[in-house]
Amino acid sequence: MEIAIVGAGIVGVATAYELACDGHQVTVYEQRSAAAEEASFASSGLLAPSLLIPWASPAVGIHSNHLLWGRQPAFRMARGAGLAEYRWLRRWRKAGRAPSALATLQALERLGQFSLERTRKLVELFQVDIETSQGTLVLLRHKNDLKKMQPATEVMGEAGHALSELDANGARLIEPGLSSDAPLLGALHASNGEAANCRLFAQVLRYAAQEHGVRFRFNAQVKSITTHPTGVQITGESAPRRADAVVLCAGLASAALLRGNGLNLPMAPVYGYTISAPLREDTHAPQGSVIDPLHRITISRQGMRVRVSGGAELGYGNGEHHADTLQKLYLALSGWFPGGAQLSSSQVQILRGARPTLPDGAPVLGASGIPGVWLNTGHGASGWALACGSARALADRIGQAAPTMELDAFGVHRFQA
């Protein structure tokens, strides 16, 4: 089949590669000038355990604090936030408490494990170094911190991926750079946890996809999807570009394109921040990844750099950085790993990016209900962790092959009245 893919982030590039490997003729349309320039550019890097990624699911930590009020609200309403953002947040909270929340967590766990296995296979196939680091620690200051993670840890345990409970000394044996002054009761340790450089792998996948015949059309903004005939309308062109199928992998732009075809997907941009700094002293820096569940912050090692990620904002905010959120990230990095990163270096990179998020935290994968249009979008904070598995599973569905992953839990039907 001739397949058009909209979006060249990690999800779109992975989808293009899988479809091309299956023998399809694939063209990727991307409004930016290169692949992985938006949400994929500076993800937290965490691949596994995917359920522990902050903001992966509204069911994790839903009872831990007020979402909007208090000294440290989980969500911040940035400039431009209005009634639509408050309504979306209410849906997020409702989804986290819904009877279906457990089933969604279980489906995300299965997809996360499937995706991790697929990612590892591709890394081995390509024989590339994508700055992988092993092991994930969830840092616990208080006994209540463990309770916040309980829905995710129970699902992981049932799936055979239990976490080890450590005291403070055990945690510092795994991460010797952890400050001895920082308050630490203990930690949860995932020995099979993993982090890696999302953008680097996206570039590797792009070139691998091109070797399989995939064509990339950069600086090509898709204005609309056409169904008679099936294809995409590029801004500035008079006629649509035809295809046998269209796959939307463009995050927020996917939702906008679907609205033009009568399908309203409740996707919101949840903005987060990443700070990447050069390594200063190896023994003082994280060796793998650590998660601070109190502030929902992730600190990961990526080669010769350290990356700290966090924050959740609704509203565009005029694209401006929120000083207090950035300060919290700096304090987390210097507090947990003093001397581990060169925070005063001119090479420090700060980015604010949108995570295209649906109210239940899960992506939409599969047929859209619009003839010829397929969906692989809305992965939220877990785009990197779920990308390769989502791509392989969707390629099987499009090619009508025996399914390698059940996708019913991720269908668009869950948002249709």
N, C-alpha and C positions, 0 to 999 in steps of 0.2 A: 504493500500500500504506500501511497504518497501521504506523508504525515507532516503537518505543520505544528511546531511547538512554540508557544508564546512564553518567553522568559528564559534567560540563560544564567540563572542562579544555580546553586548546587543541585536543586531538584530538577530543573529543566535540563541541565547538562547530563545528569545521570539518566534521565528518561530518554534523552536523545541517544545516548550510548547503548542502552539496553534495546531500544527499538531497532537501531541500526544493526546490532549483533543478530537480531532476529530476521534480518533481511529486508527491512522496510527502507524506503527512501525518505530521509528525514531532512527538514529544513527548520532551523531555529531562528526565531525573530526576537531581537532584543533591542530595546530602546536606548540602552547605554552603548558605549563604544567598546566594551569588553565584557567578558563573562565574570560573574560573581562580584558585581560592583555595588550591590545594595545590601540586603540582609546577610548574604553569605560572606561579605567582605571581612567582617570582624566579629564572627560569632564567638561565643564563650569557648568553643573548641571541644566541649564535652560530648563524647560519643556514647558513653555508657557509665553507669546505668542511666538510661534515658528517663526513667520515671523520677529520678532525683534532680533533674535539671530544674532550677527555679522557674516557676511559671509554666511548667509542662502540663499541669492539670489543675483546675480549680478545686479538685477534691483534696489536694495536698496542702495542708496549712490553712484550710478555709476557716478553722475555728481559732487560729493562733492570735489574731489581733484584728482590730478594725481595719477595713479596707481603705477608708478615707480619713478617719479621724484619729486623734491621738498624737503622741510625740513623734512616732515613726510610722506613718501610714504606709500600707503596702502599695497602694496605687496613689499616684499624684496626678491631679488634674492640671494639665498645662494650659497655657493660653490657647484659646480657640475651642476648648472643650465645652460642650453644651449638652442639651437634653439627650441627643443621640448617644453620647458617650456614657451618660448616667444610666440610660436604658440598657446599653450593652453590658455595663458592669453589673446591673441587677440580674441579667441573664447568666452572666458568669457565676455569680454567687449561687443562683438557683441551680445551675448545672452541677456545682460542686456538692450540693446537698441532695440531689435527685436520686431516686432509687436506681437509676441507670448508671450512676457515677462509677460504681464498682466494676460493672461490665466494661465500661469505657477504659478504665485503668487496666483491666486485664487484656483488652485488645491492644492498647498502647504498649504494654509489656511484651506481647508476642511480636508486634511489629518492630519494636526496638531491638529485640534479640535477633530477629531475622535480618534486620538492616545491618546490625553490627557484623554478623557473619558474612553478609554480602560485601560490605566495605572491606573487611579483612581479606577476602578472596581477591578482590580487585587490586588492593595494595600489593598482595603477593604476586599477582599476575603481571602487574606493571613494573615490579621491582623498583619501587620509588621510596624515598624517605620523605614522609609528610609530617615530620617533627612529632612523631607519636610519643606520648608518655603514658605510663601504666599506673593503675591504682587510683582509687577515689576514696577520700575521707570526708565524712560528714561530721563537722566539729560540733560538739555538744557542750554548751555552757551550763545548762540546767537540765534537770530531769524532764521538764516540760518540753524541751527541744525534741526529745525522742518521740513524744506524743504527736508533735506536729507532722512528723514523717510517717506516722503509723499506717495510713492507708496504702502508701506506696510500698513500704517495707513488708507488709502482710502479703500483698499481691506478688512481690518478688519472691518471698519465701515459698508461697504456694507453687510458684513456677520453677522452684529449685535453684533460685539465685539469692539465697539468704546472705545477709550481711553479718560480718563478725563484729561483736561489741567489744570495744577496747577501753581500758582506763586511760588516763592522761599520759602515763609513761609509755604505754603501748602505742598510742598515737604518735608520740614524739620519736619512737624508734622507727616508725615508717616514714615520718616526715621530720628529720632532725632539725630542719630550719625553723620549725614552729617556736615562737617566742616562749621562753620559760616564764615570762611575766604575764602573758595573756591568760585570762581566766578560762580554764578548760577542765570540764568534768570527765570527759571521755570522747569517744568517737565511734562511728560506724565505718567499717572498712569494707570496700568492695575490691577484692584483689584483681578481679577481671575488669575493673573500671578502666576507661581509656579516654584520652583526649588527643586531638590532632589538629592540624592546620586546615580548616575547611577551604579557604580560598586557594591554597596551594593544590589541594586535591582536585578542586573544580577545574583548575587550569590543566592538570594532568589528564583528567577525564575529557576535557574539551579536545585536546590533541588526539587522544585515543579515538574519540568519536569521529573526528575528521578523517582519521586513517580508515575508518569504516564507511566513509562516504558522506557523513553528515555535513551539511552546508550551514554556516552561520551567517546571518544577515544582521550586522550591528547597525546602530543608529537608525533602526527601523521600528517606528512606533505603530503598533497595531491599533487602529482606530475602532474597529468593530469586527465581529465575527459574522460571516455570511453562511446561510444555510441553503440557499437556492441560487447558485451552487454552494457546496460546502467550501469554506476557505476563510481567508483573513483579508481585511481591507487595511492597507498600509497608508498612513497619513501622507498626502502628497501624490498618491497614485490614483489614476482614474478608474482602474478596474481591479477587482479583488484577485488575489492569488489563490488559485484553486488547490484543493487537497482532498484526499479521501477521508481524512479525519483531522481534527484539531485537538491538541492537548494543551490545556491552560495550566501553566506552571509559574505564573507571574505574580503570585502573592496578591497584594491589594489591587493590582490592575486586573487580576482575574475576576474579582468581584464586580468591578466596574463594567467589564465586558459582558458579564452574565446579566447584569441589570438591563443592558440594551436588548437582551433577548428574553426578558420577562422573568428571570430567575433572580431572586433576592437572597444573597448569601450573607449572613450576619457576621461579616469579618471586620475586625477593627485593627488599626495599627497601634500596637502596644510598644511604645518607644523605650529602648534600653540603651545603656552606655557600655563601652569597653575602653579600657586603658591598657595599652601594650607598651612595655618598657624593656630596655635591654637588660640582660642578666648582669648582675654585679658580682655576686659571689655564689658559686654553685651550692656550697654546703648550707647557705642561708636561704636559699630559694626553694620553692616547692619542687619535688621530684616527680609528682604526678599532678592530681587535681584535688582541691579541697573545696567543700561547700559550707558556707556559713548560713544555716537555715534561719537564724534570727533575722538577718538583714537580706536574706535571699541573694547572696553574693557568691560567685564562683571565682576561684583563683586557680589558674592552670599553667603548667609549663609547656611552652611551645619552642623547642629547640633552644636557641640562645636568648629567648625572650620570656617574659612573664606577662600573663594577661589576666586582668581582673574585670569581671563583668557583673552588672546589676542594674537596678532601677526598673521602674514600670510606670510609664506616663501615658495618659490618654489626652489627646489634643496635640496639635502640631507644634504649638509653642513658638511659631515663627522660626523653627529650626535652631533655636538658641539652646545652648547648654545650661543645665540647671546646676548652679555652683554647689549647692548643698549636697546634691546626689553625687557629684564628682568628688567632693570632699570626703564623703562616706566611703567611696571606693578607695581613695588614696589611704585613708586611715585604716581600712581593712587590710590592705596589702602591707603597709608599713607596720601595722600592729601585729599581724599574724606572722609575717616573715620580715622582720627588720633587717635591713642590709642586703636583701635578696635581689632587689632591682634598682636600677639607676633612674630614680624618679625625677632627677633634675636634668637628665640628658635631653639634648635637643632632638633625639630620636624617639622620644615618647609620643605615642600616637593616641589621640582621643577621638572616638567616634560615637555619634548618636544615630541609631538606626531603628527602623520599624520592624517589629515582628508581626507578620500577618496572622492574627489569632482569631479562632472561632470560639464561641462561648464555652464549649465543653472541653477545649484544649486539644481536640483531635483534628487531623486534617480531613479533607474530603478527597476520596479516591474512587475512581470508577466513572461510569457513565453519568452524564449530567442530566439526561432526560431531553436534551436538545439534540436532534439528529446529527450525528457525526462529531459531537463535541464531548471530550473526555476531561476529567478533572484530576489534578495532582497538585493540590494547593492548600494553604491554610495551616501549615505545620507549626506556626507560632515559634516558641523558643526552641523547638526540637527539630528544626529543619535539617541541620547537619546530621543529627543522630538518626533521623528517619529517612533521609533522602534516598540512599541506595536501595533499601528494602522497598520503599514506596515505588520506585522506578521499576524494579524487577517485577513486582506484583502487578502493577498496572500494564506493563508490557505483555505479561501472560494473558491478562484479561482482554486486551485489545486484539492480540493474536489468537484468541480463543484456544489457548493451550491449557493443559491441566494446571489448575491454580497452585502456586507454591505458597500462597498466603491468602487466607480468607479476608475479604474486604467488606463484608456486609456491615460491620460496625462503623465503617467510615463512609457509608453512602450519603449522598446529598438528601435522601428522603427524610433524614432526621431533622431537617430544618424546614420541611414543607408541611404546611397545615393540612 
